[in-house]
Amino acid sequence: MSGLLQSAIKRQAHFAAVAVTAVIITGLLYASGFVKHFDTAFYNVCMNYRVLSGQKNKSPFTASVDLNDASIETLGVNIDTRMAFADAVDVLAQVNSSAVMDFLFSQEKSADAEFAGVVEMAGNTVIASLAVDKNIISAPYKPLTETQKELLRRHLWRIKVKEKGKVPQAGTFLLPFPALMKAAAQIAHVNMEPDYDGVYRRVQLLYEWEDGYIPSLGLAAAVLFLGIPIEDIELTAGKFLCLPLSEKDVIKIPIDEKGCTHVPFTETWAGDKKRIPLTAVVKANYDDDIFDSVFNALNGRIAVIAEISTSQKDFGPTSFERLYPLSGIHSEVIGAILDGLDRGAFISRVSVFYKVVVLTFVFFIVFLCCLIRKDVFFHLCCFTGFFVFSGITFLRWHFTAVEPWYTMPVSLFFLLWAGEFLFRLFIKYKEQLLLRNALSRFFPHALAERIMREGKTDLAPAYKELTILFSDISGFTKWSSDKSPEEVHNFLSDYLESMAEILFAHGGTVDKFMGDGILSFFGDPFDLPNHSEQCIKAAIAMQKKVRVLAEKWKPIVDIDLKVRVGINTGKVIVGNLGNKTRIEYTVIGAAVNLAQRMESNAPVGGILVTADVWERVKDKFTFIEKRDVTVKGYGEAIEAYVVGNEQGTINN
């Protein structure tokens, strides 16, 4: 239990380290603007989908009356004198339509009296103004006169303010001529600023001035159309601008701290089929047939009159269209307010609660994934969590128009997954390194590398014919009895390393070191057809190296270094053997025991092999002596042979 507890604690500590690192990097990405940039890009994709797929239809209660190039050419001087606008408002009043004028009628013209008179008669016309932020007042903007201030106060919204936030304050305005201000049902601002990348995504709903607010053109027109009492409107900056229709029905417009809302686009400029040229509306005042057509098109609607001529610069890029008339933004705001009780009319802001839930979900999912040991299931679980979150984000946008808060949780998700993945790779690297080091102790370097590279070698126990080699230093126990541990260690390290290098060079596998003794075998884990021959070659090379080491260590530790080597070929069990707590790659069987008996009976400094070995290599090596060796467990003496010419000369 303590082992499992320690493992759990280690895993939690590791996940905590990964989580802290991921949070720090995510914070840096947020501070650098990376999160904002990609959230904006993702928002563009979602808005493009909303508009081009027809996810939300434009309100049937709005229409656009365009002062286009053809209308300017046809109406001519009537545009300059404003008589055309007077006729248009008159027609709209007759067809029970509200006029929203996206023009700055600041300078007086010859037909202003008629224009103002028609506007006053209509009683429902919204006229544009331009707010100048209090912090940027400079020429050519002039302070308001007392007359202008008095007229503007008539149009000031004094609403309930729960949270003022950072709604911008206006220092002055570009206003219509006084008679028009007096006649208009509402003076509204047409200020719009693009986002940092020049794309129009938000609209400023309110500008603060004195003790009240001037609404945007679209907001003012919709409130006037719905007959909502101004004093009942409630502002909570950072949350909602509430427009009560009744005690139960309230239109909630999501806004940020500055009182801006996302423009609830529904269609492209080219796709807007409810566009009427101003010429048709003006001519309807004089032609009954045209009047009937205009009546059918505009009856009971809010008509936004704006210039969209090629000389007009009141255009800008949106998320889905590079050239879009900004007057269309006012139409979209009006339509969204009129449909405000429908789900998805406005682009809702993401709540703090949702963000907390999402981040908790990310941490929880990745933590659960980290508990999965198999990498394939770990990755599958992580990517399933990622796709679930992506799907939820898309569905929230599709059905409820909630703005996609995506980049930060996805960045955190990716960093947590990547951190865990890299940690697993590091653990595997360490395991591979340890395995490579372990294999290098027992196998030749080339074989160890092949095992690591192919990963296909079957090390399960098997019954195979191998050649077994035992070696042992003569008199080692007596010599080491009066030597310091450091002397014994230094000598043995050099000796065993030298012997292992020779064994590996000849294709042998080192089973184990037994003090000064060595157990090695040839023919596994990879087949070696001439394993008996290679084993004897290795033994001869070992004896040569022993003589070199003897000269080296004699003056250092006073050792008369001589080694006995025994070799046998036979069937053995080879592979990973052991229990749950200890597994060892080794060989067992009678042939192994017999090889050890050959070593104990070998001449000092010599090599003794069994008859089975001799039979396989008698034509390739010189054997100088035949011996009959009595071995415990065998009824008869074992025939053995001493390898001659241990200097390494081989008969060809």
FIZAMI-355888 format. One record per residue (C-alpha): residue number from 1; y, x, z. Coordinates in steps of 0.001 Angstrom, whole numbers, plus 500000, padded with zeros to 6 digits. Each point is the difference from the previous one (the first is absolute). Layout:
BEGIN
(r NUM; (Y; X; Z));
...
***
This chain:
BEGIN
(r 1; (500000; 500000; 500000));
(r 2; (502384; 502834; 500828));
(r 3; (499427; 501443; 496526));
(r 4; (500878; 496666; 498370));
(r 5; (503054; 499703; 502229));
(r 6; (501170; 503482; 499063));
(r 7; (499446; 499222; 496323));
(r 8; (502042; 496785; 500302));
(r 9; (502804; 501825; 501793));
(r 10; (500064; 502700; 497332));
(r 11; (500113; 497399; 497233));
(r 12; (502843; 498129; 501690));
(r 13; (501913; 503232; 500538));
(r 14; (499454; 500951; 496362));
(r 15; (501186; 496573; 498790));
(r 16; (503032; 500208; 502273));
(r 17; (500909; 503366; 498466));
(r 18; (499576; 498597; 496483));
(r 19; (502017; 496894; 500928));
(r 20; (502888; 501988; 501488));
(r 21; (500125; 502231; 496923));
(r 22; (499913; 496957; 497688));
(r 23; (502792; 498272; 501930));
(r 24; (502198; 503107; 499887));
(r 25; (499490; 500453; 496250));
(r 26; (500637; 496279; 499397));
(r 27; (503208; 500292; 501998));
(r 28; (501081; 502952; 497873));
(r 29; (499216; 498032; 496838));
(r 30; (502123; 497137; 501310));
(r 31; (502886; 502295; 500911));
(r 32; (499855; 501695; 496595));
(r 33; (500388; 496710; 498130));
(r 34; (496497; 500119; 498542));
(r 35; (498999; 496724; 501664));
(r 36; (503156; 498217; 498852));
(r 37; (499622; 501254; 496440));
(r 38; (496403; 498855; 499608));
(r 39; (500582; 496711; 501815));
(r 40; (502785; 499345; 497508));
(r 41; (497704; 500853; 497100));
(r 42; (497299; 497703; 501391));
(r 43; (502572; 497246; 500513));
(r 44; (500982; 500360; 496334));
(r 45; (496362; 499511; 498983));
(r 46; (499662; 496910; 502185));
(r 47; (503278; 498476; 498789));
(r 48; (499039; 500727; 496411));
(r 49; (496735; 498150; 500625));
(r 50; (501835; 497082; 501668));
(r 51; (502385; 499525; 497081));
(r 52; (497804; 500731; 497013));
(r 53; (496980; 498069; 501298));
(r 54; (502049; 496921; 500792));
(r 55; (498951; 500162; 503638));
(r 56; (503065; 497961; 501006));
(r 57; (501894; 497592; 497734));
(r 58; (503767; 499907; 499901));
(r 59; (501607; 497010; 501658));
(r 60; (500607; 497094; 497561));
(r 61; (503345; 499339; 501689));
(r 62; (501744; 503085; 498600));
(r 63; (501228; 500820; 496521));
(r 64; (502033; 502760; 498368));
(r 65; (503066; 499373; 497880));
(r 66; (500685; 503149; 498017));
(r 67; (503279; 501279; 498672));
(r 68; (498336; 502060; 497288));
(r 69; (501412; 501706; 496923));
(r 70; (499651; 496882; 497875));
(r 71; (501825; 497867; 502593));
(r 72; (502849; 502497; 500247));
(r 73; (500408; 500001; 496232));
(r 74; (499834; 496195; 499742));
(r 75; (502200; 499097; 502959));
(r 76; (502499; 502764; 499305));
(r 77; (503377; 499445; 501667));
(r 78; (498673; 497241; 502236));
(r 79; (498107; 502667; 501915));
(r 80; (503129; 502044; 500556));
(r 81; (502072; 496991; 501105));
(r 82; (497066; 498717; 502125));
(r 83; (500097; 496623; 498293));
(r 84; (496359; 500506; 499050));
(r 85; (499085; 500357; 503691));
(r 86; (501929; 496847; 500828));
(r 87; (498085; 498096; 497325));
(r 88; (496694; 501434; 501217));
(r 89; (500594; 498977; 503630));
(r 90; (501075; 496556; 498828));
(r 91; (496760; 499542; 498023));
(r 92; (497880; 501281; 502902));
(r 93; (501677; 497516; 502337));
(r 94; (499234; 497210; 497547));
(r 95; (496297; 500923; 499822));
(r 96; (499807; 500219; 503801));
(r 97; (499573; 503758; 499947));
(r 98; (501525; 502552; 502397));
(r 99; (501947; 502876; 498459));
(r 100; (499632; 503562; 501297));
(r 101; (502574; 502276; 498359));
(r 102; (499015; 503687; 499919));
(r 103; (503471; 501094; 498873));
(r 104; (502934; 501614; 501808));
(r 105; (502937; 497770; 499047));
(r 106; (502533; 502275; 501648));
(r 107; (502854; 499924; 497468));
(r 108; (501719; 496771; 499087));
(r 109; (499654; 498559; 496472));
(r 110; (501687; 497207; 498090));
(r 111; (497365; 497345; 500645));
(r 112; (499509; 500783; 503690));
(r 113; (501561; 496729; 501109));
(r 114; (497541; 497988; 497930));
(r 115; (497149; 502262; 501131));
(r 116; (500857; 499672; 503698));
(r 117; (500458; 496247; 499612));
(r 118; (496545; 499538; 498477));
(r 119; (498426; 502206; 502714));
(r 120; (501665; 497930; 502708));
(r 121; (498869; 496779; 498350));
(r 122; (496393; 501238; 499732));
(r 123; (499974; 500818; 503713));
(r 124; (496853; 502117; 499890));
(r 125; (501001; 503179; 498159));
(r 126; (499322; 503449; 501451));
(r 127; (502381; 502744; 498865));
(r 128; (499305; 503743; 500168));
(r 129; (501900; 502664; 501908));
(r 130; (499334; 503666; 500641));
(r 131; (499829; 501332; 503551));
(r 132; (501308; 503503; 500673));
(r 133; (498241; 501723; 502863));
(r 134; (502225; 500788; 502942));
(r 135; (498965; 503652; 499900));
(r 136; (500946; 500631; 496358));
(r 137; (503356; 498284; 499576));
(r 138; (502162; 502012; 497621));
(r 139; (502001; 499512; 496815));
(r 140; (499817; 497873; 497872));
(r 141; (498960; 497596; 502775));
(r 142; (502967; 498407; 501747));
(r 143; (500151; 498359; 503398));
(r 144; (499967; 496212; 499951));
(r 145; (503255; 498110; 500218));
(r 146; (500479; 497438; 502731));
(r 147; (499603; 497231; 497432));
(r 148; (496704; 501470; 498805));
(r 149; (498768; 500394; 503567));
(r 150; (500857; 496414; 500812));
(r 151; (498204; 498732; 496892));
(r 152; (496971; 502239; 500650));
(r 153; (499664; 498704; 503565));
(r 154; (499278; 496560; 498535));
(r 155; (496845; 501425; 498428));
(r 156; (498899; 502028; 502992));
(r 157; (496580; 499211; 501448));
(r 158; (500019; 499796; 503770));
(r 159; (496316; 499951; 500756));
(r 160; (497754; 500506; 503012));
(r 161; (499373; 503686; 500541));
(r 162; (496994; 501007; 502093));
(r 163; (499919; 503591; 498823));
(r 164; (502932; 501405; 498063));
(r 165; (498189; 503124; 498844));
(r 166; (501769; 502233; 497500));
(r 167; (501342; 497389; 497599));
(r 168; (502793; 501778; 498080));
(r 169; (503618; 499171; 500734));
(r 170; (502449; 499278; 497217));
(r 171; (503447; 501568; 500181));
(r 172; (501404; 498105; 497056));
(r 173; (498911; 497928; 496987));
(r 174; (500709; 499624; 496316));
(r 175; (500725; 496275; 500012));
(r 176; (500603; 497269; 497408));
(r 177; (503561; 498804; 499432));
(r 178; (501245; 497840; 502911));
(r 179; (499789; 496604; 498277));
(r 180; (496349; 500621; 499148));
(r 181; (499228; 501144; 503553));
(r 182; (501505; 496793; 501294));
(r 183; (498056; 497871; 497527));
(r 184; (496602; 501682; 500335));
(r 185; (497325; 498527; 502242));
(r 186; (499023; 503531; 501075));
(r 187; (501172; 503550; 499392));
(r 188; (497011; 502359; 500007));
(r 189; (499520; 503702; 499448));
(r 190; (498040; 501496; 497082));
(r 191; (499416; 503441; 501503));
(r 192; (496713; 501629; 499078));
(r 193; (498926; 503599; 500501));
(r 194; (496913; 501589; 498452));
(r 195; (497475; 501945; 502038));
(r 196; (499994; 503789; 500112));
(r 197; (498287; 500166; 496599));
(r 198; (502500; 497720; 498262));
(r 199; (497666; 496967; 499947));
(r 200; (501163; 496620; 501293));
(r 201; (497538; 498661; 502572));
(r 202; (502226; 498600; 502775));
(r 203; (503016; 497758; 500239));
(r 204; (502635; 499950; 502748));
(r 205; (500168; 496444; 501356));
(r 206; (502988; 500321; 502317));
(r 207; (503191; 501994; 500484));
(r 208; (501721; 499804; 503353));
(r 209; (503738; 499350; 500014));
(r 210; (502158; 499191; 503013));
(r 211; (498001; 497523; 502131));
(r 212; (497615; 498802; 497334));
(r 213; (498048; 500838; 496861));
(r 214; (500451; 499641; 496252));
(r 215; (496654; 499100; 498374));
(r 216; (498567; 501299; 496751));
(r 217; (500387; 497914; 496860));
(r 218; (496385; 498837; 499961));
(r 219; (499852; 499242; 503713));
(r 220; (503252; 498018; 499896));
(r 221; (498925; 497959; 496980));
(r 222; (496613; 499088; 501530));
(r 223; (501452; 499029; 503385));
(r 224; (502662; 497872; 498290));
(r 225; (497381; 498347; 497785));
(r 226; (497729; 499188; 502962));
(r 227; (502892; 498789; 502152));
(r 228; (499084; 502245; 502951));
(r 229; (502654; 499989; 502758));
(r 230; (501471; 503514; 500213));
(r 231; (500229; 499917; 503785));
(r 232; (496221; 499466; 500254));
(r 233; (499130; 503160; 498084));
(r 234; (498539; 502671; 502280));
(r 235; (500090; 503779; 499482));
(r 236; (497513; 502370; 501611));
(r 237; (500506; 503317; 498229));
(r 238; (496766; 501873; 499449));
(r 239; (498020; 496748; 499979));
(r 240; (501305; 496821; 498370));
(r 241; (502983; 498047; 498741));
(r 242; (499002; 496447; 500889));
(r 243; (501223; 497012; 497964));
(r 244; (499039; 496745; 501769));
(r 245; (499271; 497034; 497725));
(r 246; (499001; 497840; 502954));
(r 247; (498734; 500396; 503519));
(r 248; (496548; 500875; 498708));
(r 249; (500665; 501607; 496636));
(r 250; (501735; 503368; 500032));
(r 251; (500318; 502399; 497086));
(r 252; (499547; 503515; 501338));
(r 253; (501331; 502780; 497792));
(r 254; (498544; 503389; 501032));
(r 255; (502797; 502560; 500388));
(r 256; (500373; 503577; 501182));
(r 257; (502507; 501380; 502508));
(r 258; (502751; 499919; 497361));
(r 259; (499367; 496416; 499002));
(r 260; (498309; 500909; 496706));
(r 261; (496992; 498206; 498579));
(r 262; (497598; 500997; 497251));
(r 263; (500873; 498269; 496761));
(r 264; (497208; 497433; 499477));
(r 265; (499636; 500564; 496254));
(r 266; (497837; 497523; 498136));
(r 267; (500487; 500755; 496299));
(r 268; (501500; 502412; 497505));
(r 269; (503350; 499497; 498342));
(r 270; (498356; 499496; 496622));
(r 271; (497500; 497596; 501537));
(r 272; (502658; 497683; 501452));
(r 273; (499827; 496903; 497777));
(r 274; (502727; 498114; 501868));
(r 275; (502901; 502012; 498556));
(r 276; (502806; 498104; 498280));
(r 277; (502917; 501581; 498120));
(r 278; (503428; 499177; 501406));
(r 279; (501023; 498785; 496538));
(r 280; (497557; 497074; 500238));
(r 281; (501343; 498916; 503395));
(r 282; (503630; 500166; 498870));
(r 283; (499317; 498112; 496751));
(r 284; (498192; 497304; 501975));
(r 285; (503440; 498881; 501149));
(r 286; (500807; 499003; 496441));
(r 287; (496612; 499148; 498422));
(r 288; (497804; 497222; 501338));
(r 289; (496814; 501366; 498425));
(r 290; (500515; 503398; 501576));
(r 291; (500908; 498278; 503274));
(r 292; (496651; 498210; 500070));
(r 293; (498200; 503307; 499421));
(r 294; (501955; 501730; 502775));
(r 295; (499420; 497030; 502299));
(r 296; (496244; 500291; 499547));
(r 297; (500106; 503756; 500610));
(r 298; (502353; 500122; 502998));
(r 299; (499875; 496645; 501757));
(r 300; (499773; 500468; 503755));
(r 301; (499792; 503783; 499776));
(r 302; (502010; 502971; 501149));
(r 303; (501454; 501768; 496981));
(r 304; (500859; 503680; 500386));
(r 305; (502690; 500877; 497450));
(r 306; (500225; 503732; 499245));
(r 307; (500858; 502387; 497215));
(r 308; (497064; 501788; 498355));
(r 309; (501776; 501381; 496955));
(r 310; (499237; 503459; 498664));
(r 311; (503383; 501225; 501252));
(r 312; (499251; 498815; 503527));
(r 313; (498671; 502594; 502434));
(r 314; (498659; 497517; 502529));
(r 315; (496391; 501030; 499309));
(r 316; (497542; 502160; 501874));
(r 317; (496350; 501035; 500180));
(r 318; (497479; 498113; 502091));
(r 319; (496405; 500748; 500982));
(r 320; (498734; 498273; 496864));
(r 321; (502847; 500203; 497461));
(r 322; (502342; 502838; 499060));
(r 323; (502901; 497723; 498977));
(r 324; (500540; 496910; 502113));
(r 325; (503203; 497930; 500412));
(r 326; (501058; 500164; 503642));
(r 327; (501044; 496353; 499839));
(r 328; (496262; 499303; 499799));
(r 329; (499671; 501326; 503540));
(r 330; (502304; 497231; 501220));
(r 331; (497837; 497467; 498164));
(r 332; (496838; 501392; 501593));
(r 333; (501524; 499813; 503498));
(r 334; (501094; 496405; 499392));
(r 335; (496554; 499044; 498729));
(r 336; (498239; 501653; 502958));
(r 337; (502198; 498161; 502512));
(r 338; (499392; 496673; 498253));
(r 339; (496263; 500745; 500184));
(r 340; (500402; 501543; 503446));
(r 341; (497464; 497772; 501702));
(r 342; (497298; 501184; 497609));
(r 343; (497905; 502992; 501003));
(r 344; (500893; 503060; 497974));
(r 345; (503490; 498856; 498984));
(r 346; (501512; 503106; 501600));
(r 347; (498633; 503526; 500374));
(r 348; (499081; 500164; 503672));
(r 349; (500533; 503139; 502037));
(r 350; (497090; 501675; 501783));
(r 351; (500029; 499357; 503732));
(r 352; (499708; 502749; 502583));
(r 353; (496936; 498224; 501389));
(r 354; (498258; 500195; 496626));
(r 355; (500801; 503705; 499722));
(r 356; (498528; 500663; 503440));
(r 357; (496882; 497999; 499111));
(r 358; (499566; 501878; 496712));
(r 359; (500378; 503438; 501582));
(r 360; (497566; 499011; 502750));
(r 361; (497598; 498766; 497321));
(r 362; (500275; 503328; 498155));
(r 363; (499275; 502050; 503121));
(r 364; (497152; 497718; 501054));
(r 365; (498306; 499953; 496583));
(r 366; (500194; 503764; 499529));
(r 367; (498795; 500596; 503567));
(r 368; (496971; 497783; 499367));
(r 369; (499395; 501841; 496743));
(r 370; (500091; 503312; 501852));
(r 371; (497058; 498836; 502093));
(r 372; (497890; 499742; 496848));
(r 373; (498080; 503232; 499551));
(r 374; (498964; 499649; 496366));
(r 375; (502850; 501054; 497761));
(r 376; (499283; 497468; 497262));
(r 377; (500241; 497103; 502468));
(r 378; (503063; 501553; 501620));
(r 379; (501809; 500091; 496644));
(r 380; (498752; 496534; 499080));
(r 381; (501254; 498541; 503271));
(r 382; (503413; 501693; 499650));
(r 383; (500510; 498874; 496425));
(r 384; (498867; 496493; 500904));
(r 385; (502686; 499915; 502696));
(r 386; (502560; 501282; 497484));
(r 387; (499112; 497337; 497427));
(r 388; (500022; 497275; 502669));
(r 389; (503525; 500969; 501032));
(r 390; (501138; 500244; 496370));
(r 391; (498520; 496584; 499316));
(r 392; (501721; 498476; 503034));
(r 393; (503323; 501506; 498897));
(r 394; (499622; 498568; 496501));
(r 395; (498908; 496556; 501231));
(r 396; (502938; 499833; 502421));
(r 397; (502314; 500768; 497089));
(r 398; (498297; 497581; 497620));
(r 399; (499823; 496985; 502309));
(r 400; (502870; 500470; 502470));
(r 401; (502274; 502572; 498270));
(r 402; (499935; 502417; 502923));
(r 403; (501519; 503327; 498941));
(r 404; (497295; 502668; 499617));
(r 405; (500105; 502399; 502949));
(r 406; (497438; 502357; 498565));
(r 407; (500795; 503703; 499751));
(r 408; (500155; 500873; 503699));
(r 409; (496658; 498429; 501018));
(r 410; (498325; 501319; 496850));
(r 411; (501421; 503481; 500641));
(r 412; (498742; 499852; 503573));
(r 413; (496645; 498662; 498794));
(r 414; (499681; 502789; 497448));
(r 415; (501009; 502719; 502467));
(r 416; (497553; 498754; 502639));
(r 417; (497219; 499847; 497416));
(r 418; (500929; 503402; 498568));
(r 419; (500205; 501534; 503479));
(r 420; (496559; 498701; 500923));
(r 421; (498624; 501022; 496611));
(r 422; (501396; 503529; 500308));
(r 423; (498663; 500217; 503543));
(r 424; (496565; 499015; 498736));
(r 425; (500243; 502566; 497235));
(r 426; (500969; 502604; 502590));
(r 427; (497033; 499059; 502183));
(r 428; (497716; 500182; 496988));
(r 429; (501461; 503356; 499066));
(r 430; (499324; 501278; 503492));
(r 431; (496479; 498607; 499863));
(r 432; (499471; 501538; 496580));
(r 433; (501361; 503291; 501279));
(r 434; (497720; 499910; 503011));
(r 435; (497063; 499049; 497790));
(r 436; (500823; 502753; 497534));
(r 437; (500165; 502511; 502853));
(r 438; (496722; 498687; 501383));
(r 439; (498325; 500127; 496593));
(r 440; (501348; 503489; 499442));
(r 441; (498161; 501099; 503122));
(r 442; (496666; 498887; 498594));
(r 443; (500291; 499980; 496215));
(r 444; (501248; 502462; 497418));
(r 445; (503645; 499391; 499171));
(r 446; (499234; 498722; 496495));
(r 447; (497441; 497533; 501341));
(r 448; (502320; 498841; 502762));
(r 449; (502760; 499375; 497450));
(r 450; (497580; 498119; 497772));
(r 451; (498890; 497771; 502858));
(r 452; (503645; 499246; 500828));
(r 453; (500907; 499433; 496364));
(r 454; (497068; 497820; 498925));
(r 455; (499258; 498296; 503270));
(r 456; (496598; 499067; 498592));
(r 457; (497672; 502372; 501782));
(r 458; (497397; 498078; 501939));
(r 459; (499678; 501702; 503392));
(r 460; (497568; 497444; 501353));
(r 461; (496728; 501510; 501268));
(r 462; (497563; 500867; 497176));
(r 463; (496644; 501789; 499637));
(r 464; (500516; 503058; 497790));
(r 465; (498609; 503427; 499278));
(r 466; (502436; 502664; 501203));
(r 467; (499991; 503676; 500870));
(r 468; (500868; 500647; 503633));
(r 469; (501538; 503209; 501379));
(r 470; (500200; 501082; 503623));
(r 471; (501790; 503169; 501103));
(r 472; (500476; 501575; 503404));
(r 473; (501555; 503200; 501391));
(r 474; (497438; 502273; 501627));
(r 475; (500757; 500765; 503661));
(r 476; (503118; 497876; 500043));
(r 477; (499350; 498460; 503439));
(r 478; (499572; 503372; 501675));
(r 479; (503047; 501472; 498247));
(r 480; (502304; 497077; 500856));
(r 481; (499017; 499920; 503686));
(r 482; (502489; 502707; 500978));
(r 483; (502738; 499304; 497420));
(r 484; (503192; 498049; 500542));
(r 485; (500262; 496491; 498483));
(r 486; (502814; 501211; 497789));
(r 487; (497887; 502829; 498547));
(r 488; (497049; 497680; 499363));
(r 489; (502262; 497386; 498426));
(r 490; (501785; 502423; 497702));
(r 491; (496785; 501563; 498786));
(r 492; (498126; 496732; 499502));
(r 493; (502927; 498402; 498123));
(r 494; (500062; 502867; 497516));
(r 495; (496209; 500080; 499651));
(r 496; (499448; 496236; 499584));
(r 497; (502898; 499639; 497588));
(r 498; (498608; 502831; 497860));
(r 499; (496494; 498537; 499995));
(r 500; (501276; 496473; 499170));
(r 501; (502039; 501338; 497098));
(r 502; (496890; 501638; 498527));
(r 503; (497894; 496871; 500466));
(r 504; (502668; 497835; 498349));
(r 505; (500335; 502448; 497117));
(r 506; (496301; 499506; 499224));
(r 507; (500065; 496201; 500215));
(r 508; (498721; 499668; 503534));
(r 509; (500948; 497409; 502611));
(r 510; (500595; 501127; 503586));
(r 511; (498278; 497571; 502319));
(r 512; (501166; 501504; 503275));
(r 513; (500883; 503141; 501923));
(r 514; (497824; 500479; 503095));
(r 515; (501787; 502697; 501907));
(r 516; (499223; 503060; 497864));
(r 517; (497379; 498086; 497985));
(r 518; (500553; 498199; 496695));
(r 519; (498080; 497100; 498451));
(r 520; (500658; 499513; 496306));
(r 521; (498255; 498205; 497137));
(r 522; (500106; 500046; 496221));
(r 523; (499536; 497049; 497600));
(r 524; (502145; 497335; 501672));
(r 525; (502318; 498088; 499825));
(r 526; (499973; 500979; 496317));
(r 527; (496810; 500874; 498210));
(r 528; (499419; 503733; 499585));
(r 529; (496925; 500582; 497749));
(r 530; (499612; 503670; 501078));
(r 531; (500786; 499437; 503676));
(r 532; (497289; 502446; 501186));
(r 533; (501347; 502782; 497794));
(r 534; (503593; 499336; 501079));
(r 535; (498974; 500020; 503644));
(r 536; (498372; 503454; 499747));
(r 537; (503009; 501342; 498113));
(r 538; (502189; 498726; 502811));
(r 539; (497735; 501630; 502623));
(r 540; (500135; 503374; 498192));
(r 541; (503801; 499732; 499774));
(r 542; (500134; 499170; 503693));
(r 543; (498041; 503129; 500901));
(r 544; (502344; 502094; 497894));
(r 545; (503015; 498489; 501743));
(r 546; (498357; 500572; 503405));
(r 547; (499935; 503743; 499331));
(r 548; (503716; 499933; 499188));
(r 549; (500784; 498015; 503143));
(r 550; (497840; 502336; 502093));
(r 551; (502133; 502977; 498996));
(r 552; (503149; 498007; 500712));
(r 553; (499103; 498628; 503434));
(r 554; (497926; 502875; 501430));
(r 555; (503041; 501987; 501172));
(r 556; (501780; 496809; 501201));
(r 557; (497377; 498178; 502063));
(r 558; (497070; 502464; 499951));
(r 559; (497530; 497712; 498263));
(r 560; (496941; 501154; 498018));
(r 561; (500242; 497119; 497548));
(r 562; (496715; 499001; 498376));
(r 563; (498917; 496555; 498802));
(r 564; (496661; 498276; 499423));
(r 565; (499758; 497376; 497242));
(r 566; (497225; 497427; 499516));
(r 567; (499599; 497786; 496921));
(r 568; (497716; 497064; 499161));
(r 569; (499821; 497392; 497231));
(r 570; (498638; 496522; 500654));
(r 571; (500587; 496278; 500356));
(r 572; (502557; 499044; 502641));
(r 573; (502156; 497036; 501031));
(r 574; (503651; 500768; 499213));
(r 575; (503159; 497920; 500509));
(r 576; (502258; 498475; 502637));
(r 577; (497887; 499634; 503113));
(r 578; (500987; 498970; 503518));
(r 579; (501246; 496968; 501939));
(r 580; (503224; 497973; 500345));
(r 581; (501770; 502677; 501986));
(r 582; (498870; 503095; 498086));
(r 583; (498894; 500475; 496417));
(r 584; (499004; 503354; 498538));
(r 585; (499115; 501016; 496459));
(r 586; (496782; 501955; 500514));
(r 587; (496382; 500612; 499009));
(r 588; (496881; 499242; 502053));
(r 589; (496286; 500405; 499431));
(r 590; (497075; 502437; 500282));
(r 591; (501372; 502146; 497169));
(r 592; (503145; 500633; 502088));
(r 593; (497955; 501051; 503007));
(r 594; (497923; 502325; 497851));
(r 595; (503149; 501667; 498627));
(r 596; (501099; 500651; 503565));
(r 597; (496571; 501576; 500775));
(r 598; (500445; 502247; 496969));
(r 599; (503324; 501186; 501423));
(r 600; (498524; 500765; 503436));
(r 601; (497176; 501990; 498376));
(r 602; (502121; 501796; 497416));
(r 603; (500508; 503741; 500327));
(r 604; (503316; 501034; 501549));
(r 605; (502433; 500343; 497121));
(r 606; (497492; 498357; 497641));
(r 607; (499240; 496737; 498213));
(r 608; (496704; 498113; 500458));
(r 609; (499042; 497114; 497662));
(r 610; (497036; 497621; 499895));
(r 611; (497382; 499968; 497256));
(r 612; (501635; 496890; 498493));
(r 613; (503215; 501959; 499475));
(r 614; (498143; 503076; 498771));
(r 615; (498105; 497929; 497436));
(r 616; (503289; 498787; 498468));
(r 617; (501805; 503355; 499810));
(r 618; (497304; 502691; 500002));
(r 619; (501000; 501088; 496482));
(r 620; (503680; 500394; 500885));
(r 621; (499980; 501978; 503223));
(r 622; (498064; 502902; 501507));
(r 623; (497805; 499217; 502987));
(r 624; (498785; 503005; 501987));
(r 625; (497705; 498478; 502570));
(r 626; (497727; 497056; 500495));
(r 627; (499604; 498667; 503548));
(r 628; (497868; 497406; 501702));
(r 629; (502214; 498260; 502544));
(r 630; (498561; 497936; 502824));
(r 631; (502120; 496896; 500465));
(r 632; (499666; 497451; 502769));
(r 633; (498747; 496699; 498657));
(r 634; (498138; 501553; 497073));
(r 635; (496213; 500512; 500281));
(r 636; (500003; 503008; 497680));
(r 637; (502340; 502937; 499540));
(r 638; (502891; 499460; 497603));
(r 639; (500221; 502303; 497010));
(r 640; (503436; 501637; 499783));
(r 641; (501726; 502743; 498000));
(r 642; (502713; 502524; 500791));
(r 643; (502675; 500353; 497348));
(r 644; (500249; 503582; 498895));
(r 645; (502902; 502081; 498798));
(r 646; (502482; 498114; 502114));
(r 647; (502749; 501987; 498290));
(r 648; (499966; 497145; 497501));
(r 649; (498188; 501409; 496958));
(r 650; (498218; 497154; 498167));
(r 651; (497042; 500459; 497660));
(r 652; (500768; 498652; 496550));
***
